[in-house]
Amino acid sequence: MTVSLSAAGGQPSVQFDADLIRKLTQQGPRYTSYPTADRFTDGFRSGDYLQAVSNVRHAGARKPLSLYLHIPFCESLCYYCACNKIITKNHSKAEVYLSYLKREIGMQAELFSGMNHVEQLHFGGGTPTFLSDSQMGTLMDYLHRSFSFAPDADGEYSIEIDPRTVNADRIRSLRNQGFNRLSLGVQDFDEEVQKAVNRIQPEALTLDAIAAAREAGFRSISVDLIYGLPKQNVFSMARTLAKVIAADPDRISVYNYAHMPQLFKSQKLIVDDDLPTPEAKLDMLALCIEKLTQAGYIYIGMDHFAKPNDELAVAQRLGSLHRNFQGYSTHAEAEMVSCGVSAISAVGGTYSQNAKSLEHYYEHIERGQLPITRGVKLSMDDMLRRAVIQRLMCDFELSVRAIETNYPITFSRYFSGELEKLRELEVDGLIVLSDDWVTVTPKGRLLVRNICMVFDRYFGMGHPLKLERMRYSRTI
């Protein structure tokens, strides 16, 4: 089955070719970073991060900051979840965590003194709204004392919420505390699907949260869906899509459920026989693309759709879209400073990840150290390949001349082996090659990860962290 779809306003189409997807889908990175997290090593520690910050300071140019805070707690377990989370109903644990989190924030604020202008903030989890209203207010006040934030009209300040943990008053309070973007998980409105994944979330709660966010003045509302969950089928997915489209969010993400119970214990609670077949998953994906595109949403890439006037769609048209650990972003130039257990920073040509357990996270901070336990310093080759992958993931095209202008290479010589592989993908219809451009075709957009893997020097090599290698999901 081949379906070609064009978005409203003459935007480029995305083409769903089921036969091509069956042929080419494979396990591969999502490229929220390059090198990918399986290339981080424990030889990179806080001293390396301090050197990276020093290099940024001495480089002269003052880039804005993007802050990420990880709140790991959830009251209940969603069986499908592969995030770093702690399941507890004991909210006193949050108070202890916040005391350490603020100490880490203080360390980072001191490091970035004089270059601490924040234009982007994201709270992820876990469930950030596990924190009480007063805890969140105290934390936001501390952040604003520690860093200089861009005005509300200019900055992007987002939070992930669980509609089961908030009401209209709490959503208004979040807006008053400084958040201007909100994302919420829906996954599926079907009650049988919700039971099968242990996430009982009445439809009215979700719709009320969206309405409250709009009334409170949030500038962007994003909804997350998942296809491939147990008990799902194309008919239940169609009903959920219709309701989500009617709610009119600014962005919609449609994620492919990757069933890997050998890695994520909670997924063992899912009944394998309840999972849809690969063919049914393809049908659901085709349906999502068709319905969302017909409703006027632009296919941004990977799992993301946005309205034509949304900042993501505008950034893509302007060639300024960026991709990082939170997905697609409009702040390509920002240094990303992340705080909290397992959080990953991207500063000065390095990636660094915090301790993954609360015990080790607390131990580092008790010693007055940043809780960094692994990371990587990018080589020139890493930065070159990262730039190539970024442009393909974000723009669906790559200017050969722009790469040659920014890096001391001749593209055809440096990437001669990669160009041979790209010609094979050109035969399959995924790309069009010329002397000056690599252009992803409409049918290649859904398989852009396959194209990017051609430029991944590490993919297919022996991996230092084999467990991380096994975490790769299928490209479709």
N, C-alpha and C positions, 0 to 999 in steps of 0.2 A: 504494500500500500504506500502510495506517495501522495502527500497532501501539501500543496503550496498555499501559503497564507500571507497576506499583506496587511500591515497595520493601517489604522486610519491616518490620513494626512500624507499618504504616499511614502511612508517609512519603508525601509528595506524589509523584504519578506524573510521568513524562516521556513524551510522546507523539511517536512517530516518524511523520511524515506525508511520505512520499516525494514526492507531488505538490506539496505546499507548498514543500518544500525545493528541488525543481527550479525552481519559479517564482521564489523569492526569493533563492536563494544568489547572492552577489556578492563581489567583493573588498572587504575592509574590515579595520580595525585589530582587534587582539586586546585592546586596552585594558588592557595592563599598566601604562599610565600615561595620564593626560590632562592637558595636551595630549600627543599621541603623539610618538614620537621624531623623526618627520619635521618637527616644528615646532621642534626645537632649532636654535639658530643659533650661529655662531662669534663673535657679539658678546658672548656670555656667557662669562666667563673666571673664573680663580681668585679675582679680587677680588670678583666678585659672590657667589661661594660663601662667601668669608670674611665678607661682609656678612650673608648668610643665617644663618651660624652665630652671629654677633654678635646678630642679632635673636632667635634662639632663646634665647641666654643672657639677654638682657634681658627676655624675655617672662615670666620668673619660673617658670612651670611646668617641671618637669624630666621630660621624656619619656624613656622608655628608648630604647636604641639597638638597631638591627638592623644587624649587620655582614655584608657580602658580600665575599668574596675570589674573584677570577677567576684561575684557573690555566689558561693557554691551551694547554698542550702535550698532544699525542697521539702515540703511537708509530705509528699507522697511520691511513689516511684512510677514513672511512665515506662512501661516495659521496653519500648523501642529506643530509649534515650542512650546515646553514646557519649554524653558530655561528662566533664569532671564535676561531680555533684556529691552532696552529702544529704542523705535522707534522714530527717529528724523533725519531730514536732516540738522539740525543746528549743524555744527561742532564746534562751539564755546563752546558747552557743554563739548566736549572732553577736551578742554584746562583747564576748571575749574576742571573737574574730575582728570586730570593728576596732578594738583597742590596738591590735597588731597592725591592721590595715592602715590605720591613721599614722602609725609610726613609720611604715614603709612609705606612705605618701609624703611624710615630712622629709625623709631621706631624699626622695626624688626631687622634691621642691627645692631643697638646699642645693642639690647638684645642678639644677637648671635655673638657679638664681640669675636674674638679668636676661634670661632668654626663655621666660616661662609663659609666653602668650599662648593661650589655649583657644583653638577654633573648633575643636571637635571633642565630644565626650560621649562615651558609650558604657552603659552598665549592662553586663551580661551575666549568665549563670549556667546552671542553677536557676534560681528564681530571685531576681533582685527585689521584688516586692514581698519577699519573705521578711525583709526588714520592716519594722514598724514605721509609721509616719514620722514619729519623733526621731527615730534612729536615722532615717533617710535625711531629715532636715538637718540634723547635727552633722552628718557626713558631708552634705552639700555645702554647709556653712564652712566647714573645715577646708574643703577643696577651694572655695572662693577666697579664703584667707591665704591659702598656700600658693595659688596660681592666679594669673591675670587672665580673665575670661573675656573673649570678644562679646560685644553686645548681642542680645537675644536675636536681633534681626540678621546678624551676620554669622553667628555660630550654629553648629549642629550638635544638639545635646539630646541624646536618645537613651531610652530605657526599654528593656524587655519586661513585659508584665505577663502574669498569669491571671486571666479574668476571674479565676476562682478566688483570688486573694485580694481583690480590690472592689470598691464600689465607686459611685460617681463622686462622692466627696474626696476619696483618696486620689482619684485621677485629677481632680481640680487642684488638690494639694501638690501633686507631682509637677503640674504645670507651674504653680506658684513657686516651687522650689528651684525652678530653672530649666526643667526639661521641655523641649519643644518638638520632639519626635518620639513616637511610641510604636513599638511592635508587639504583637501578641500572637501566641501560638493557638491555632485552631486544630490543625492536623486533619480532622474530619468531623462533620456534624452528625454523622450516622451513629445512632446509639449503640448498635451492635459492634461497630468498629471501636468505639470508645471503651466499651466493656472489655474487648479483646486486648486492649493495650493499657488498661487500668488508668484511663484518663477520662473520667466522667465530667463533662463540661457542657452543661445545658446551653443550647443555642442562644437562649435569651440573655445569658450572662455575657456572651461574646458580643452580641449585637448592642447590648446596653453599654458595654465598655467602649465600643467604637463610637456610639452616639455621644457618650460623655466626653470622650477625648476631643471630638469635633466641637462640642459646645464649650469645652475649656480652652480652645484656641490652639491645640497642637497643630503644627504646620504640616506634619506628615504622619500618616497612619499606615502601618505595614502589617500584613497578615501572612502567617506561615501555614502552609499545607504540606501534607506528605502523601505520596502515592505509593502503593505497594504494601500497605499495612494489612494485617489479618482481617478477614471478613469484607474487605473492600472489593468492589467490582465497578465496572464502568457506569452502572446505573446509580449507585450510591455516590460515586465521584461526581456525576453530572448534577445530582441534587445539591451537593455541597458547593460546587462551583457556582451554581445559579444563586444560591443564598449569599455567597461571598461577593460576587459581582454586584448583587443588589445593594450590599452594604457599602459599596463604592470606596474601598481603601485606595490610598495613593500608590501603594506597592503591594505586590503579591509574590511570595516565594513558594515554589512548588518543588519540594525535595523528594528525591528517590530514597525510599527506605532500603538501607543496606543491612541485610540480616546476617550478622556475624556473631552468633551466640558463643562461639569458641573464644571470643575476645571480650564480649560484654555480657556479664552474668545475667543481667536483668532480661536479656533477650531470650534466655532459656525458658522463661515463663510464657513465651509466645508459642502457641501450638502450630507446628510446622504445616500441618494439613490445612490450617485456616489461611495460609498465605496465598495470594493470587499467583497464577502461573506467570512466567516471563512474558507470554503473549498477552495476557490480561494487563500486565503492567505497561506494555507498549501501547495498548489501546487506551489506557488511562492517560498516558503522557500525550498521545495524539489529541485526545479530547481536551486536555488542559490547554494545550497550545492553541487549538482551534477556538475554544470558547473565550479565552482571555484575549486573543488577538482580535476576534470579532467584536469584543467589548471595548476595543480601543487601546488596550495596553500594548506597550512596546516590549518586545523581547530584548532584554538587556544582555543576557548571556547566562550560561549555566542554568540556574534555577529561578532567575529573577525576571520579573515583569514590572513595568512602571507606566504610569500615565505619561502622555507626551510632554506635559509641562512639568513633570517631576524633575527634581535636580539631577537624578541619575540619568534620565533620558537626555536632559539638556547637556550634561557633562559629556555623555557619549557622542552627541552631535558635534561638540566643540573639540573632541579629542583629548579631554582632560580627565576622563574616567580613570579610576585607580582600583586595584584589588588588594585587599589585605586580610588579616585574620578574621575580620568581621564581615567579609564578603566584598561587594562593590562599594566604592566610596568616592566622594568628590574632592577629597583633600590629598592629592597625590604628593605634595611637597612636605607634608607634616612629618615630624619625628614622632613615632608612636611609642608612648610610655605607658606600660601596663602594670597594674598593681593587683595583688591578690594571689591566692594559691593557683598555681599552674599557668598564670598569665604570661603572655609572650610579648616582648617589646621588640621594636625595630628602630634602632638608633645608630646613626653614623656608619652605615655599611655593616651592621651586625644584627643578628637575631639572638635574643636571650630569653630563656624560660625559667620561671620561678619553680620552686619545689612543688611537687604534685600532691603531697600529703600535708594536712594541717600540722602534724607533729613536726615535720622537718621545716615547714614554713615558719612556725613559731620559734623553733630553735635558732634559726639564722637571725631573726629579728632580735631575739633576746641577747645575741652576741653583738648587736649593733651593726649587723651586716645586711646588705641587700640579699634577699633569699634566692639568688640566681644559682641554679645547679647545672645548667647546660646551655649550649648555644653554638653559634658559628660566626666567624668573621669572613665576610665575602671577599673573594679574590676578584681581580678585574674580569676574569672569564665569567664568574658568577654574576657580577653586576651587568655584564653585557647580555648574558642569556636571560637574566631576570627582566631586562628592558624589552627584549624580544617577546618573551612570554606575556608580559604585561600588556603590550600593545595588541597582540593577537587575542588575548582574553577579553580585552576591554573595547577594542575598536573593530575587531574582525578583519583587520588589515595591518600590514607592516610596510613602512617606507624603508626600503633598502638604503636610500641616500641619507635619511635621517640617522640611521644607525651608523653609517660610515662617517657622518659628520661628528657624531658624539663619541665615537670610539675609534682607536687607531687600527682599523682593520679594513681589508677589502672583503666584502661580504661573500662574494662567490668563492674566494679561496679559503677563508676562515671556516665557512660552513659548507664546504664542498660535499662532505659525506651526508650532511643533513639535507642538502638540496636533492641528492639522489633519492632519499626516502620521500621527500616532498613530491617528487615527480610521480611516485607510486600513488600518493594520495590525490594527485591531480588527475590521474587516470580514473580513480574512483569518483571524481567529481567533487571532492571536498574543498579544493583550492584552485586558484588560477595563479600561475607564476609568470612574471615578466622580469626584465632586467631591473626594474625599479620598485616593484611591488610584489608582496605575497598577499593575496586577497582570499579570504574565506568566503566560499559560496553560500547561498542560503541553505543548502542541504548539509554543508559542513559545519554550520554554526552549532548544531546540537552535539557535534563530535569535536568541538574545538580543543578539548583536552587531548585527544589523539594527536592533533596537529602540534600542540605545545610539547608533547612528550618527545617529539623528534628532536627538539632543541635541549632536552634535559640530559645533561652529560652524565648524571648519576643513575638515571632510570635503567634498570636491567643489570646494573653492576651489583656486586656484593654489598649488602647494606649493613652498616655497623649496628643498627638496632632492628633485628629481624621482626620483632613484634610490631614495630611501627610500619614496616613494609607490608605486613599482612593487613593493615588497617585500610589500605586503599580500597575505595568502592569502585564499582564498575562505572565506566564513563557514561553509560546510559542504562 
